Amino acid sequence: MFQCVVLAFWLRANFDWVALADYPVGRAAAAYLLIGSLVMFFTKSYVGIVRHTSLSDGLLLMRTTAATGVIAFLCDMGYSVF
């Protein structure tokens, strides 16, 4: 999902590199990476990453991804990070 955040900024600027200067891409990417790392740490979804083949492991990864997105959205609404 980290790549999706960067691509979303690029799409917002209509794929114009010069127009990206108006947006805090680096700060937003760093904030999203920090949020994602914290969510992975607290949900322990990194444990046994090689064996993630069962349905419960897949659901844990989906919950982790969803929680990262929701927390990033709430931070953006509250602090205008992105």
Secondary structure, DSSP 4 states (H G I P E B T S, - for coil): -HHHHHHHHHHHTTT-TGGGGGS-HHHHHHHHHHHHHHHHHHHTTTTTGGGTTSHHHHHHHHHHHHHHHHHHHHHHHHH---
